[in-house]
Amino acid sequence: MHKTSILILDDEPIVSKRLQPSLEKKGYEVETFTESLAALRRLRERDFDIVISDLKMEGLSGMEILTEVKQRSPRTEVIVITGFATMETAKESFQKGVLDFLAKPFKIGEIIEVIQRAEKKQQAVDQRG
């Protein structure tokens, strides 16, 4: 059975420390990064089913990561998490193809719901071929 692969990128290590164990317990394959360039290198090596990314980081922004992910792998769903949620950034994210936009602090349950929605969307696309 296919294990959903998730890449988490957030410059605050606490985010990955909170998310990774919870998601792995649910059966997801999770890789975490605190630096956008390292995450980008990994994204160029392999495709992930889901990318969860912060927006505001040193180096590349979450928007730049989002653009790169969608160009390389249109099937990959992107979930944005941010402490700086504005209508403008939310709108820009959705225009670039983000599945959902969560403001920090969020609950683990909220992100799991969005991940499950991403999986359902991908399964529907896969079935259509």
C-alpha positions in Angstrom: 0.0 0.0 0.0 1.2 3.5 -0.9 2.3 5.5 2.2 1.5 9.2 1.7 4.7 11.2 1.7 4.8 14.6 3.4 7.5 17.2 3.4 7.3 19.8 6.2 9.2 23.1 5.8 9.1 25.6 8.7 12.0 27.7 10.0 10.7 27.1 13.6 11.9 23.6 14.6 9.0 23.3 17.1 6.5 23.0 14.3 8.2 20.0 12.8 8.8 18.5 16.3 5.1 18.8 17.0 3.8 17.6 13.6 6.2 14.8 12.7 5.5 12.3 15.5 1.7 12.8 15.2 1.7 12.3 11.4 4.0 9.3 11.6 1.7 7.7 14.2 -1.1 8.2 11.6 1.0 6.2 9.1 2.5 9.0 7.0 6.0 9.2 5.7 7.4 12.5 6.9 10.6 14.5 6.2 11.1 17.8 7.9 13.3 20.8 7.0 13.9 24.1 8.7 15.8 25.7 5.8 14.1 26.4 2.5 17.1 25.7 0.3 17.7 22.3 1.8 14.0 21.5 1.3 14.2 22.7 -2.3 17.1 20.4 -2.9 15.1 17.4 -1.6 12.0 18.4 -3.6 14.2 18.3 -6.7 15.3 14.7 -5.8 11.9 13.3 -5.3 8.2 14.1 -5.5 6.1 14.3 -2.3 2.4 13.8 -2.1 1.9 16.7 0.2 4.1 19.7 1.1 3.4 21.7 4.2 5.3 25.0 4.2 5.6 28.1 6.2 5.4 31.4 4.2 8.0 33.7 5.9 11.5 32.2 6.0 15.1 33.1 5.3 16.2 32.3 1.8 13.3 31.3 -0.3 9.8 32.2 0.8 7.0 29.7 1.0 5.5 31.3 -2.2 8.7 30.5 -4.1 8.7 26.9 -2.8 5.0 26.6 -3.7 5.7 27.8 -7.3 8.6 25.4 -7.7 6.6 22.4 -6.3 3.6 23.1 -8.6 5.9 23.4 -11.6 7.7 20.2 -10.9 4.8 18.1 -9.7 1.3 19.5 -10.3 -0.2 16.5 -8.4 1.5 17.5 -5.2 -0.8 19.3 -2.8 0.6 22.2 -0.9 -0.7 23.4 2.5 0.5 26.8 3.7 1.0 27.4 7.5 1.8 30.9 8.6 1.9 33.2 11.6 1.5 36.2 9.3 -1.9 35.4 7.7 -3.3 38.3 5.6 -6.1 38.3 3.0 -3.5 39.2 0.4 -1.2 36.2 1.2 -4.1 33.8 1.4 -5.4 35.0 -2.0 -2.0 34.8 -3.6 -1.5 31.3 -2.2 -4.8 30.1 -3.6 -4.1 31.7 -7.0 -0.9 29.7 -7.1 -2.7 26.4 -6.3 -2.5 25.9 -2.6 -5.0 23.4 -1.2 -5.4 25.2 2.2 -4.0 28.0 4.3 -3.7 27.6 8.0 -2.9 30.4 10.5 -0.6 29.5 13.4 -1.2 28.4 16.0 -3.2 25.5 14.6 -4.3 22.2 16.1 -2.8 18.9 14.9 -6.4 17.8 14.2 -6.9 20.7 11.8 -3.8 19.8 9.7 -4.7 16.1 9.7 -8.1 17.0 8.3 -6.5 19.1 5.5 -4.1 16.2 4.7 -7.0 13.8 4.5 -8.7 16.2 2.1 -5.5 16.3 0.0 -5.4 12.5 -0.1 -9.1 12.3 -1.3 -8.4 14.9 -4.0 -5.4 13.0 -5.2 -7.3 9.7 -5.2 -10.0 11.2 -7.3 -7.5 12.6 -9.8 -5.7 9.2 -9.9 -8.9 7.4 -10.6 -9.7 9.7 -13.5 -6.3 9.0 -14.8 
